Amino acid sequence: MKILIVDDNLLTRAMIKDLLTEMGHQVIGDAENGDEAIKFFTEQKPELVLLDLIMPGKTGLETLKELKALDPSSRVVMVTAVQQESMTQQLLEAGAAAVLHKPFMYGELEEVLKKFQ
């Protein structure tokens, strides 16, 4: 699967990329903020976006809404350390395909990605 990683933390992006590559997925790009994510998404059309919730500038929720407006069929998995049921519900209602809570294990990421294969 062709995946875009969006997270403001370079180490987090690198860790997720390593996990995805090990699972046999193709990371076609990474972005450190919402604006980069939108630009990359429109140019490259990834099959899946892993999107951090809390980033400087445009939040993950704002970015999610913009991605869904650009392509209602886009598949976006929100990645967040916020463990509030109300936030998870808000993300799902905004169009997130799934919510993955940090810190996550290899198996948790793998389980979420199986939904899209």
PDB file as gemmi writes it, atoms N, CA and C in Angstrom:
CRYST1    1.000    1.000    1.000  90.00  90.00  90.00 P 1                      
ATOM      1  N   MET A   1       0.835  -1.167   0.000  1.00  0.00           N  
ATOM      2  CA  MET A   1       0.000   0.000   0.000  1.00  0.00           C  
ATOM      3  C   MET A   1       0.893   1.248   0.000  1.00  0.00           C  
ATOM      4  N   LYS A   2       0.500   2.264  -0.733  1.00  0.00           N  
ATOM      5  CA  LYS A   2       1.246   3.521  -0.791  1.00  0.00           C  
ATOM      6  C   LYS A   2       0.729   4.451   0.302  1.00  0.00           C  
ATOM      7  N   ILE A   3       1.644   4.826   1.213  1.00  0.00           N  
ATOM      8  CA  ILE A   3       1.239   5.535   2.418  1.00  0.00           C  
ATOM      9  C   ILE A   3       2.007   6.847   2.585  1.00  0.00           C  
ATOM     10  N   LEU A   4       1.287   7.868   3.061  1.00  0.00           N  
ATOM     11  CA  LEU A   4       1.862   9.151   3.427  1.00  0.00           C  
ATOM     12  C   LEU A   4       1.841   9.252   4.955  1.00  0.00           C  
ATOM     13  N   ILE A   5       2.967   9.626   5.556  1.00  0.00           N  
ATOM     14  CA  ILE A   5       3.071   9.809   7.004  1.00  0.00           C  
ATOM     15  C   ILE A   5       3.121  11.305   7.289  1.00  0.00           C  
ATOM     16  N   VAL A   6       2.252  11.766   8.206  1.00  0.00           N  
ATOM     17  CA  VAL A   6       2.236  13.176   8.579  1.00  0.00           C  
ATOM     18  C   VAL A   6       2.389  13.278  10.094  1.00  0.00           C  
ATOM     19  N   ASP A   7       3.526  13.836  10.522  1.00  0.00           N  
ATOM     20  CA  ASP A   7       3.784  14.020  11.957  1.00  0.00           C  
ATOM     21  C   ASP A   7       4.854  15.096  12.082  1.00  0.00           C  
ATOM     22  N   ASP A   8       4.718  15.983  13.067  1.00  0.00           N  
ATOM     23  CA  ASP A   8       5.706  17.047  13.215  1.00  0.00           C  
ATOM     24  C   ASP A   8       7.006  16.552  13.836  1.00  0.00           C  
ATOM     25  N   ASN A   9       7.030  15.341  14.349  1.00  0.00           N  
ATOM     26  CA  ASN A   9       8.224  14.796  14.981  1.00  0.00           C  
ATOM     27  C   ASN A   9       8.981  13.892  13.999  1.00  0.00           C  
ATOM     28  N   LEU A  10      10.201  14.271  13.674  1.00  0.00           N  
ATOM     29  CA  LEU A  10      11.020  13.533  12.713  1.00  0.00           C  
ATOM     30  C   LEU A  10      11.260  12.088  13.155  1.00  0.00           C  
ATOM     31  N   LEU A  11      11.539  11.883  14.443  1.00  0.00           N  
ATOM     32  CA  LEU A  11      11.799  10.527  14.938  1.00  0.00           C  
ATOM     33  C   LEU A  11      10.554   9.647  14.829  1.00  0.00           C  
ATOM     34  N   THR A  12       9.397  10.218  15.098  1.00  0.00           N  
ATOM     35  CA  THR A  12       8.150   9.461  14.967  1.00  0.00           C  
ATOM     36  C   THR A  12       7.922   9.063  13.521  1.00  0.00           C  
ATOM     37  N   ARG A  13       8.144  10.008  12.594  1.00  0.00           N  
ATOM     38  CA  ARG A  13       7.987   9.688  11.162  1.00  0.00           C  
ATOM     39  C   ARG A  13       8.938   8.563  10.761  1.00  0.00           C  
ATOM     40  N   ALA A  14      10.184   8.625  11.228  1.00  0.00           N  
ATOM     41  CA  ALA A  14      11.182   7.613  10.881  1.00  0.00           C  
ATOM     42  C   ALA A  14      10.785   6.250  11.447  1.00  0.00           C  
ATOM     43  N   MET A  15      10.294   6.226  12.688  1.00  0.00           N  
ATOM     44  CA  MET A  15       9.895   4.964  13.313  1.00  0.00           C  
ATOM     45  C   MET A  15       8.715   4.336  12.546  1.00  0.00           C  
ATOM     46  N   ILE A  16       7.722   5.157  12.230  1.00  0.00           N  
ATOM     47  CA  ILE A  16       6.551   4.645  11.505  1.00  0.00           C  
ATOM     48  C   ILE A  16       6.966   4.158  10.121  1.00  0.00           C  
ATOM     49  N   LYS A  17       7.842   4.909   9.473  1.00  0.00           N  
ATOM     50  CA  LYS A  17       8.314   4.494   8.140  1.00  0.00           C  
ATOM     51  C   LYS A  17       9.010   3.142   8.214  1.00  0.00           C  
ATOM     52  N   ASP A  18       9.860   2.947   9.224  1.00  0.00           N  
ATOM     53  CA  ASP A  18      10.548   1.667   9.391  1.00  0.00           C  
ATOM     54  C   ASP A  18       9.548   0.527   9.580  1.00  0.00           C  
ATOM     55  N   LEU A  19       8.544   0.755  10.424  1.00  0.00           N  
ATOM     56  CA  LEU A  19       7.530  -0.281  10.666  1.00  0.00           C  
ATOM     57  C   LEU A  19       6.767  -0.610   9.383  1.00  0.00           C  
ATOM     58  N   LEU A  20       6.354   0.421   8.661  1.00  0.00           N  
ATOM     59  CA  LEU A  20       5.582   0.204   7.433  1.00  0.00           C  
ATOM     60  C   LEU A  20       6.402  -0.524   6.375  1.00  0.00           C  
ATOM     61  N   THR A  21       7.666  -0.148   6.250  1.00  0.00           N  
ATOM     62  CA  THR A  21       8.555  -0.785   5.273  1.00  0.00           C  
ATOM     63  C   THR A  21       8.737  -2.255   5.633  1.00  0.00           C  
ATOM     64  N   GLU A  22       8.915  -2.520   6.926  1.00  0.00           N  
ATOM     65  CA  GLU A  22       9.067  -3.899   7.391  1.00  0.00           C  
ATOM     66  C   GLU A  22       7.818  -4.732   7.079  1.00  0.00           C  
ATOM     67  N   MET A  23       6.659  -4.086   7.095  1.00  0.00           N  
ATOM     68  CA  MET A  23       5.397  -4.773   6.803  1.00  0.00           C  
ATOM     69  C   MET A  23       5.152  -4.941   5.300  1.00  0.00           C  
ATOM     70  N   GLY A  24       6.034  -4.348   4.499  1.00  0.00           N  
ATOM     71  CA  GLY A  24       5.897  -4.497   3.053  1.00  0.00           C  
ATOM     72  C   GLY A  24       5.142  -3.376   2.367  1.00  0.00           C  
ATOM     73  N   HIS A  25       4.894  -2.286   3.084  1.00  0.00           N  
ATOM     74  CA  HIS A  25       4.199  -1.145   2.487  1.00  0.00           C  
ATOM     75  C   HIS A  25       5.218  -0.180   1.899  1.00  0.00           C  
ATOM     76  N   GLN A  26       4.732   0.693   1.020  1.00  0.00           N  
ATOM     77  CA  GLN A  26       5.591   1.680   0.385  1.00  0.00           C  
ATOM     78  C   GLN A  26       5.254   3.057   0.955  1.00  0.00           C  
ATOM     79  N   VAL A  27       6.189   3.657   1.667  1.00  0.00           N  
ATOM     80  CA  VAL A  27       5.992   5.020   2.162  1.00  0.00           C  
ATOM     81  C   VAL A  27       6.394   5.951   1.023  1.00  0.00           C  
ATOM     82  N   ILE A  28       5.394   6.613   0.445  1.00  0.00           N  
ATOM     83  CA  ILE A  28       5.678   7.456  -0.720  1.00  0.00           C  
ATOM     84  C   ILE A  28       6.013   8.882  -0.332  1.00  0.00           C  
ATOM     85  N   GLY A  29       5.937   9.167   0.969  1.00  0.00           N  
ATOM     86  CA  GLY A  29       6.331  10.492   1.416  1.00  0.00           C  
ATOM     87  C   GLY A  29       6.012  10.711   2.869  1.00  0.00           C  
ATOM     88  N   ASP A  30       6.579  11.794   3.397  1.00  0.00           N  
ATOM     89  CA  ASP A  30       6.235  12.183   4.752  1.00  0.00           C  
ATOM     90  C   ASP A  30       6.182  13.701   4.809  1.00  0.00           C  
ATOM     91  N   ALA A  31       5.363  14.194   5.714  1.00  0.00           N  
ATOM     92  CA  ALA A  31       5.181  15.632   5.866  1.00  0.00           C  
ATOM     93  C   ALA A  31       5.210  15.973   7.349  1.00  0.00           C  
ATOM     94  N   GLU A  32       5.666  17.198   7.659  1.00  0.00           N  
ATOM     95  CA  GLU A  32       5.751  17.573   9.064  1.00  0.00           C  
ATOM     96  C   GLU A  32       4.629  18.492   9.509  1.00  0.00           C  
ATOM     97  N   ASN A  33       3.732  18.860   8.576  1.00  0.00           N  
ATOM     98  CA  ASN A  33       2.600  19.701   8.975  1.00  0.00           C  
ATOM     99  C   ASN A  33       1.441  19.512   7.998  1.00  0.00           C  
ATOM    100  N   GLY A  34       0.315  20.089   8.352  1.00  0.00           N  
ATOM    101  CA  GLY A  34      -0.900  19.917   7.566  1.00  0.00           C  
ATOM    102  C   GLY A  34      -0.801  20.474   6.159  1.00  0.00           C  
ATOM    103  N   ASP A  35      -0.167  21.634   6.007  1.00  0.00           N  
ATOM    104  CA  ASP A  35      -0.045  22.223   4.673  1.00  0.00           C  
ATOM    105  C   ASP A  35       0.772  21.337   3.742  1.00  0.00           C  
ATOM    106  N   GLU A  36       1.889  20.805   4.252  1.00  0.00           N  
ATOM    107  CA  GLU A  36       2.700  19.874   3.442  1.00  0.00           C  
ATOM    108  C   GLU A  36       1.884  18.631   3.092  1.00  0.00           C  
ATOM    109  N   ALA A  37       1.097  18.162   4.049  1.00  0.00           N  
ATOM    110  CA  ALA A  37       0.289  16.964   3.829  1.00  0.00           C  
ATOM    111  C   ALA A  37      -0.711  17.173   2.696  1.00  0.00           C  
ATOM    112  N   ILE A  38      -1.389  18.311   2.686  1.00  0.00           N  
ATOM    113  CA  ILE A  38      -2.383  18.606   1.647  1.00  0.00           C  
ATOM    114  C   ILE A  38      -1.695  18.674   0.284  1.00  0.00           C  
ATOM    115  N   LYS A  39      -0.577  19.366   0.228  1.00  0.00           N  
ATOM    116  CA  LYS A  39       0.163  19.503  -1.036  1.00  0.00           C  
ATOM    117  C   LYS A  39       0.590  18.119  -1.551  1.00  0.00           C  
ATOM    118  N   PHE A  40       1.189  17.325  -0.682  1.00  0.00           N  
ATOM    119  CA  PHE A  40       1.656  15.996  -1.081  1.00  0.00           C  
ATOM    120  C   PHE A  40       0.481  15.114  -1.507  1.00  0.00           C  
ATOM    121  N   PHE A  41      -0.610  15.174  -0.750  1.00  0.00           N  
ATOM    122  CA  PHE A  41      -1.787  14.355  -1.048  1.00  0.00           C  
ATOM    123  C   PHE A  41      -2.326  14.663  -2.447  1.00  0.00           C  
ATOM    124  N   THR A  42      -2.441  15.932  -2.787  1.00  0.00           N  
ATOM    125  CA  THR A  42      -2.992  16.293  -4.095  1.00  0.00           C  
ATOM    126  C   THR A  42      -2.056  15.896  -5.234  1.00  0.00           C  
ATOM    127  N   GLU A  43      -0.747  15.916  -4.973  1.00  0.00           N  
ATOM    128  CA  GLU A  43       0.221  15.564  -6.016  1.00  0.00           C  
ATOM    129  C   GLU A  43       0.416  14.060  -6.170  1.00  0.00           C  
ATOM    130  N   GLN A  44       0.420  13.314  -5.066  1.00  0.00           N  
ATOM    131  CA  GLN A  44       0.810  11.902  -5.104  1.00  0.00           C  
ATOM    132  C   GLN A  44      -0.333  10.898  -4.936  1.00  0.00           C  
ATOM    133  N   LYS A  45      -1.470  11.329  -4.412  1.00  0.00           N  
ATOM    134  CA  LYS A  45      -2.635  10.447  -4.220  1.00  0.00           C  
ATOM    135  C   LYS A  45      -2.281   9.141  -3.488  1.00  0.00           C  
ATOM    136  N   PRO A  46      -1.830   9.241  -2.239  1.00  0.00           N  
ATOM    137  CA  PRO A  46      -1.528   8.014  -1.483  1.00  0.00           C  
ATOM    138  C   PRO A  46      -2.795   7.202  -1.231  1.00  0.00           C  
ATOM    139  N   GLU A  47      -2.624   5.908  -1.026  1.00  0.00           N  
ATOM    140  CA  GLU A  47      -3.765   5.033  -0.732  1.00  0.00           C  
ATOM    141  C   GLU A  47      -4.219   5.188   0.713  1.00  0.00           C  
ATOM    142  N   LEU A  48      -3.299   5.641   1.563  1.00  0.00           N  
ATOM    143  CA  LEU A  48      -3.598   5.797   2.984  1.00  0.00           C  
ATOM    144  C   LEU A  48      -2.730   6.909   3.550  1.00  0.00           C  
ATOM    145  N   VAL A  49      -3.303   7.674   4.484  1.00  0.00           N  
ATOM    146  CA  VAL A  49      -2.557   8.724   5.173  1.00  0.00           C  
ATOM    147  C   VAL A  49      -2.573   8.405   6.665  1.00  0.00           C  
ATOM    148  N   LEU A  50      -1.389   8.396   7.287  1.00  0.00           N  
ATOM    149  CA  LEU A  50      -1.268   8.305   8.742  1.00  0.00           C  
ATOM    150  C   LEU A  50      -1.015   9.723   9.225  1.00  0.00           C  
ATOM    151  N   LEU A  51      -1.968  10.286   9.965  1.00  0.00           N  
ATOM    152  CA  LEU A  51      -1.976  11.710  10.274  1.00  0.00           C  
ATOM    153  C   LEU A  51      -1.978  11.966  11.777  1.00  0.00           C  
ATOM    154  N   ASP A  52      -0.960  12.685  12.241  1.00  0.00           N  
ATOM    155  CA  ASP A  52      -0.863  13.067  13.644  1.00  0.00           C  
ATOM    156  C   ASP A  52      -1.942  14.104  13.959  1.00  0.00           C  
ATOM    157  N   LEU A  53      -2.465  14.063  15.167  1.00  0.00           N  
ATOM    158  CA  LEU A  53      -3.506  15.003  15.562  1.00  0.00           C  
ATOM    159  C   LEU A  53      -2.939  16.361  15.976  1.00  0.00           C  
ATOM    160  N   ILE A  54      -1.928  16.355  16.833  1.00  0.00           N  
ATOM    161  CA  ILE A  54      -1.427  17.608  17.388  1.00  0.00           C  
ATOM    162  C   ILE A  54      -0.141  18.013  16.675  1.00  0.00           C  
ATOM    163  N   MET A  55      -0.264  19.085  15.872  1.00  0.00           N  
ATOM    164  CA  MET A  55       0.874  19.614  15.123  1.00  0.00           C  
ATOM    165  C   MET A  55       0.804  21.136  15.183  1.00  0.00           C  
ATOM    166  N   PRO A  56       1.943  21.815  15.064  1.00  0.00           N  
ATOM    167  CA  PRO A  56       1.896  23.279  15.009  1.00  0.00           C  
ATOM    168  C   PRO A  56       1.209  23.737  13.728  1.00  0.00           C  
ATOM    169  N   GLY A  57       0.570  24.880  13.792  1.00  0.00           N  
ATOM    170  CA  GLY A  57      -0.144  25.373  12.615  1.00  0.00           C  
ATOM    171  C   GLY A  57      -1.466  24.645  12.478  1.00  0.00           C  
ATOM    172  N   LYS A  58      -1.707  24.106  11.311  1.00  0.00           N  
ATOM    173  CA  LYS A  58      -2.950  23.385  11.031  1.00  0.00           C  
ATOM    174  C   LYS A  58      -2.973  22.069  11.821  1.00  0.00           C  
ATOM    175  N   THR A  59      -4.024  21.866  12.593  1.00  0.00           N  
ATOM    176  CA  THR A  59      -4.114  20.637  13.387  1.00  0.00           C  
ATOM    177  C   THR A  59      -4.418  19.436  12.496  1.00  0.00           C  
ATOM    178  N   GLY A  60      -4.255  18.259  13.062  1.00  0.00           N  
ATOM    179  CA  GLY A  60      -4.600  17.045  12.335  1.00  0.00           C  
ATOM    180  C   GLY A  60      -6.078  16.990  12.002  1.00  0.00           C  
ATOM    181  N   LEU A  61      -6.929  17.466  12.905  1.00  0.00           N  
ATOM    182  CA  LEU A  61      -8.372  17.473  12.646  1.00  0.00           C  
ATOM    183  C   LEU A  61      -8.707  18.396  11.478  1.00  0.00           C  
ATOM    184  N   GLU A  62      -8.105  19.575  11.445  1.00  0.00           N  
ATOM    185  CA  GLU A  62      -8.320  20.496  10.321  1.00  0.00           C  
ATOM    186  C   GLU A  62      -7.822  19.877   9.016  1.00  0.00           C  
ATOM    187  N   THR A  63      -6.665  19.241   9.082  1.00  0.00           N  
ATOM    188  CA  THR A  63      -6.089  18.598   7.901  1.00  0.00           C  
ATOM    189  C   THR A  63      -6.977  17.453   7.431  1.00  0.00           C  
ATOM    190  N   LEU A  64      -7.482  16.666   8.365  1.00  0.00           N  
ATOM    191  CA  LEU A  64      -8.401  15.569   8.034  1.00  0.00           C  
ATOM    192  C   LEU A  64      -9.616  16.095   7.278  1.00  0.00           C  
ATOM    193  N   LYS A  65     -10.224  17.138   7.788  1.00  0.00           N  
ATOM    194  CA  LYS A  65     -11.415  17.711   7.143  1.00  0.00           C  
ATOM    195  C   LYS A  65     -11.094  18.200   5.737  1.00  0.00           C  
ATOM    196  N   GLU A  66      -9.917  18.803   5.578  1.00  0.00           N  
ATOM    197  CA  GLU A  66      -9.508  19.294   4.263  1.00  0.00           C  
ATOM    198  C   GLU A  66      -9.260  18.132   3.297  1.00  0.00           C  
ATOM    199  N   LEU A  67      -8.613  17.081   3.774  1.00  0.00           N  
ATOM    200  CA  LEU A  67      -8.375  15.898   2.927  1.00  0.00           C  
ATOM    201  C   LEU A  67      -9.700  15.273   2.484  1.00  0.00           C  
ATOM    202  N   LYS A  68     -10.644  15.171   3.415  1.00  0.00           N  
ATOM    203  CA  LYS A  68     -11.944  14.569   3.086  1.00  0.00           C  
ATOM    204  C   LYS A  68     -12.730  15.452   2.111  1.00  0.00           C  
ATOM    205  N   ALA A  69     -12.541  16.777   2.204  1.00  0.00           N  
ATOM    206  CA  ALA A  69     -13.196  17.685   1.258  1.00  0.00           C  
ATOM    207  C   ALA A  69     -12.590  17.528  -0.141  1.00  0.00           C  
ATOM    208  N   LEU A  70     -11.266  17.330  -0.199  1.00  0.00           N  
ATOM    209  CA  LEU A  70     -10.587  17.130  -1.485  1.00  0.00           C  
ATOM    210  C   LEU A  70     -10.974  15.795  -2.121  1.00  0.00           C  
ATOM    211  N   ASP A  71     -11.056  14.762  -1.291  1.00  0.00           N  
ATOM    212  CA  ASP A  71     -11.363  13.414  -1.771  1.00  0.00           C  
ATOM    213  C   ASP A  71     -12.132  12.662  -0.681  1.00  0.00           C  
ATOM    214  N   PRO A  72     -13.459  12.642  -0.795  1.00  0.00           N  
ATOM    215  CA  PRO A  72     -14.270  11.981   0.224  1.00  0.00           C  
ATOM    216  C   PRO A  72     -13.923  10.498   0.435  1.00  0.00           C  
ATOM    217  N   SER A  73     -13.307   9.872  -0.562  1.00  0.00           N  
ATOM    218  CA  SER A  73     -12.952   8.454  -0.434  1.00  0.00           C  
ATOM    219  C   SER A  73     -11.557   8.252   0.168  1.00  0.00           C  
ATOM    220  N   SER A  74     -10.870   9.347   0.509  1.00  0.00           N  
ATOM    221  CA  SER A  74      -9.526   9.215   1.076  1.00  0.00           C  
ATOM    222  C   SER A  74      -9.587   8.443   2.387  1.00  0.00           C  
ATOM    223  N   ARG A  75      -8.541   7.655   2.621  1.00  0.00           N  
ATOM    224  CA  ARG A  75      -8.464   6.850   3.839  1.00  0.00           C  
ATOM    225  C   ARG A  75      -7.396   7.441   4.738  1.00  0.00           C  
ATOM    226  N   VAL A  76      -7.847   7.919   5.897  1.00  0.00           N  
ATOM    227  CA  VAL A  76      -6.956   8.609   6.825  1.00  0.00           C  
ATOM    228  C   VAL A  76      -7.053   7.937   8.188  1.00  0.00           C  
ATOM    229  N   VAL A  77      -5.899   7.508   8.706  1.00  0.00           N  
ATOM    230  CA  VAL A  77      -5.813   6.968  10.058  1.00  0.00           C  
ATOM    231  C   VAL A  77      -5.184   8.051  10.926  1.00  0.00           C  
ATOM    232  N   MET A  78      -5.916   8.473  11.949  1.00  0.00           N  
ATOM    233  CA  MET A  78      -5.397   9.475  12.869  1.00  0.00           C  
ATOM    234  C   MET A  78      -4.501   8.789  13.893  1.00  0.00           C  
ATOM    235  N   VAL A  79      -3.345   9.400  14.151  1.00  0.00           N  
ATOM    236  CA  VAL A  79      -2.388   8.872  15.121  1.00  0.00           C  
ATOM    237  C   VAL A  79      -2.256   9.926  16.216  1.00  0.00           C  
ATOM    238  N   THR A  80      -2.593   9.555  17.450  1.00  0.00           N  
ATOM    239  CA  THR A  80      -2.614  10.554  18.513  1.00  0.00           C  
ATOM    240  C   THR A  80      -2.284   9.976  19.880  1.00  0.00           C  
ATOM    241  N   ALA A  81      -1.708  10.833  20.707  1.00  0.00           N  
ATOM    242  CA  ALA A  81      -1.458  10.457  22.098  1.00  0.00           C  
ATOM    243  C   ALA A  81      -2.658  10.834  22.974  1.00  0.00           C  
ATOM    244  N   VAL A  82      -3.619  11.568  22.403  1.00  0.00           N  
ATOM    245  CA  VAL A  82      -4.814  11.965  23.140  1.00  0.00           C  
ATOM    246  C   VAL A  82      -5.716  10.746  23.290  1.00  0.00           C  
ATOM    247  N   GLN A  83      -5.920  10.306  24.516  1.00  0.00           N  
ATOM    248  CA  GLN A  83      -6.688   9.083  24.766  1.00  0.00           C  
ATOM    249  C   GLN A  83      -8.060   9.410  25.338  1.00  0.00           C  
ATOM    250  N   GLN A  84      -8.754  10.340  24.712  1.00  0.00           N  
ATOM    251  CA  GLN A  84     -10.087  10.723  25.168  1.00  0.00           C  
ATOM    252  C   GLN A  84     -11.123  10.161  24.195  1.00  0.00           C  
ATOM    253  N   GLU A  85     -12.112   9.496  24.744  1.00  0.00           N  
ATOM    254  CA  GLU A  85     -13.156   8.909  23.905  1.00  0.00           C  
ATOM    255  C   GLU A  85     -13.870   9.973  23.078  1.00  0.00           C  
ATOM    256  N   SER A  86     -14.076  11.160  23.667  1.00  0.00           N  
ATOM    257  CA  SER A  86     -14.765  12.229  22.938  1.00  0.00           C  
ATOM    258  C   SER A  86     -13.954  12.671  21.719  1.00  0.00           C  
ATOM    259  N   MET A  87     -12.629  12.728  21.842  1.00  0.00           N  
ATOM    260  CA  MET A  87     -11.785  13.109  20.705  1.00  0.00           C  
ATOM    261  C   MET A  87     -11.787  12.012  19.657  1.00  0.00           C  
ATOM    262  N   THR A  88     -11.701  10.763  20.085  1.00  0.00           N  
ATOM    263  CA  THR A  88     -11.756   9.642  19.136  1.00  0.00           C  
ATOM    264  C   THR A  88     -13.061   9.700  18.350  1.00  0.00           C  
ATOM    265  N   GLN A  89     -14.162   9.941  19.040  1.00  0.00           N  
ATOM    266  CA  GLN A  89     -15.462  10.019  18.381  1.00  0.00           C  
ATOM    267  C   GLN A  89     -15.508  11.177  17.390  1.00  0.00           C  
ATOM    268  N   GLN A  90     -14.963  12.317  17.784  1.00  0.00           N  
ATOM    269  CA  GLN A  90     -14.939  13.495  16.906  1.00  0.00           C  
ATOM    270  C   GLN A  90     -14.139  13.208  15.632  1.00  0.00           C  
ATOM    271  N   LEU A  91     -13.016  12.517  15.771  1.00  0.00           N  
ATOM    272  CA  LEU A  91     -12.183  12.182  14.613  1.00  0.00           C  
ATOM    273  C   LEU A  91     -12.915  11.225  13.671  1.00  0.00           C  
ATOM    274  N   LEU A  92     -13.569  10.240  14.226  1.00  0.00           N  
ATOM    275  CA  LEU A  92     -14.306   9.280  13.398  1.00  0.00           C  
ATOM    276  C   LEU A  92     -15.458   9.970  12.689  1.00  0.00           C  
ATOM    277  N   GLU A  93     -16.145  10.864  13.381  1.00  0.00           N  
ATOM    278  CA  GLU A  93     -17.251  11.600  12.763  1.00  0.00           C  
ATOM    279  C   GLU A  93     -16.763  12.525  11.653  1.00  0.00           C  
ATOM    280  N   ALA A  94     -15.535  13.020  11.779  1.00  0.00           N  
ATOM    281  CA  ALA A  94     -14.956  13.908  10.760  1.00  0.00           C  
ATOM    282  C   ALA A  94     -14.450  13.137   9.544  1.00  0.00           C  
ATOM    283  N   GLY A  95     -14.467  11.794   9.626  1.00  0.00           N  
ATOM    284  CA  GLY A  95     -14.085  11.006   8.461  1.00  0.00           C  
ATOM    285  C   GLY A  95     -12.863  10.125   8.619  1.00  0.00           C  
ATOM    286  N   ALA A  96     -12.265  10.102   9.809  1.00  0.00           N  
ATOM    287  CA  ALA A  96     -11.115   9.216  10.010  1.00  0.00           C  
ATOM    288  C   ALA A  96     -11.557   7.767   9.848  1.00  0.00           C  
ATOM    289  N   ALA A  97     -10.738   6.988   9.158  1.00  0.00           N  
ATOM    290  CA  ALA A  97     -11.043   5.571   8.956  1.00  0.00           C  
ATOM    291  C   ALA A  97     -10.749   4.766  10.212  1.00  0.00           C  
ATOM    292  N   ALA A  98      -9.822   5.271  11.024  1.00  0.00           N  
ATOM    293  CA  ALA A  98      -9.443   4.613  12.281  1.00  0.00           C  
ATOM    294  C   ALA A  98      -8.639   5.603  13.107  1.00  0.00           C  
ATOM    295  N   VAL A  99      -8.498   5.288  14.396  1.00  0.00           N  
ATOM    296  CA  VAL A  99      -7.678   6.099  15.291  1.00  0.00           C  
ATOM    297  C   VAL A  99      -6.691   5.159  15.979  1.00  0.00           C  
ATOM    298  N   LEU A 100      -5.410   5.496  15.874  1.00  0.00           N  
ATOM    299  CA  LEU A 100      -4.346   4.703  16.466  1.00  0.00           C  
ATOM    300  C   LEU A 100      -3.709   5.537  17.573  1.00  0.00           C  
ATOM    301  N   HIS A 101      -3.693   5.003  18.789  1.00  0.00           N  
ATOM    302  CA  HIS A 101      -3.181   5.764  19.924  1.00  0.00           C  
ATOM    303  C   HIS A 101      -1.697   5.506  20.176  1.00  0.00           C  
ATOM    304  N   LYS A 102      -0.945   6.596  20.337  1.00  0.00           N  
ATOM    305  CA  LYS A 102       0.469   6.526  20.679  1.00  0.00           C  
ATOM    306  C   LYS A 102       0.595   6.280  22.175  1.00  0.00           C  
ATOM    307  N   PRO A 103       1.610   5.595  22.635  1.00  0.00           N  
ATOM    308  CA  PRO A 103       2.535   4.807  21.815  1.00  0.00           C  
ATOM    309  C   PRO A 103       1.860   3.501  21.398  1.00  0.00           C  
ATOM    310  N   PHE A 104       2.121   3.072  20.184  1.00  0.00           N  
ATOM    311  CA  PHE A 104       1.517   1.835  19.705  1.00  0.00           C  
ATOM    312  C   PHE A 104       2.592   0.812  19.382  1.00  0.00           C  
ATOM    313  N   MET A 105       2.181  -0.431  19.388  1.00  0.00           N  
ATOM    314  CA  MET A 105       3.095  -1.532  19.093  1.00  0.00           C  
ATOM    315  C   MET A 105       2.952  -1.931  17.630  1.00  0.00           C  
ATOM    316  N   TYR A 106       3.913  -2.660  17.122  1.00  0.00           N  
ATOM    317  CA  TYR A 106       3.913  -3.170  15.753  1.00  0.00           C  
ATOM    318  C   TYR A 106       2.571  -3.832  15.428  1.00  0.00           C  
ATOM    319  N   GLY A 107       2.135  -4.719  16.321  1.00  0.00           N  
ATOM    320  CA  GLY A 107       0.900  -5.472  16.087  1.00  0.00           C  
ATOM    321  C   GLY A 107      -0.330  -4.597  15.985  1.00  0.00           C  
ATOM    322  N   GLU A 108      -0.373  -3.509  16.753  1.00  0.00           N  
ATOM    323  CA  GLU A 108      -1.517  -2.600  16.699  1.00  0.00           C  
ATOM    324  C   GLU A 108      -1.574  -1.890  15.345  1.00  0.00           C  
ATOM    325  N   LEU A 109      -0.430  -1.437  14.861  1.00  0.00           N  
ATOM    326  CA  LEU A 109      -0.366  -0.797  13.547  1.00  0.00           C  
ATOM    327  C   LEU A 109      -0.769  -1.787  12.466  1.00  0.00           C  
ATOM    328  N   GLU A 110      -0.232  -2.992  12.554  1.00  0.00           N  
ATOM    329  CA  GLU A 110      -0.519  -4.033  11.576  1.00  0.00           C  
ATOM    330  C   GLU A 110      -2.023  -4.337  11.541  1.00  0.00           C  
ATOM    331  N   GLU A 111      -2.651  -4.402  12.711  1.00  0.00           N  
ATOM    332  CA  GLU A 111      -4.092  -4.693  12.804  1.00  0.00           C  
ATOM    333  C   GLU A 111      -4.921  -3.604  12.130  1.00  0.00           C  
ATOM    334  N   VAL A 112      -4.554  -2.344  12.344  1.00  0.00           N  
ATOM    335  CA  VAL A 112      -5.271  -1.241  11.728  1.00  0.00           C  
ATOM    336  C   VAL A 112      -5.121  -1.288  10.209  1.00  0.00           C  
ATOM    337  N   LEU A 113      -3.919  -1.558   9.733  1.00  0.00           N  
ATOM    338  CA  LEU A 113      -3.675  -1.557   8.290  1.00  0.00           C  
ATOM    339  C   LEU A 113      -4.391  -2.713   7.579  1.00  0.00           C  
ATOM    340  N   LYS A 114      -4.621  -3.816   8.290  1.00  0.00           N  
ATOM    341  CA  LYS A 114      -5.313  -4.963   7.682  1.00  0.00           C  
ATOM    342  C   LYS A 114      -6.716  -4.583   7.216  1.00  0.00           C  
ATOM    343  N   LYS A 115      -7.309  -3.593   7.852  1.00  0.00           N  
ATOM    344  CA  LYS A 115      -8.662  -3.131   7.488  1.00  0.00           C  
ATOM    345  C   LYS A 115      -8.711  -2.581   6.066  1.00  0.00           C  
ATOM    346  N   PHE A 116      -7.568  -2.180   5.541  1.00  0.00           N  
ATOM    347  CA  PHE A 116      -7.539  -1.490   4.247  1.00  0.00           C  
ATOM    348  C   PHE A 116      -6.977  -2.334   3.113  1.00  0.00           C  
ATOM    349  N   GLN A 117      -6.689  -3.605   3.386  1.00  0.00           N  
ATOM    350  CA  GLN A 117      -6.090  -4.437   2.333  1.00  0.00           C  
ATOM    351  C   GLN A 117      -7.123  -5.334   1.686  1.00  0.00           C  
TER     352      GLN A 117                                                      
END                                                                             
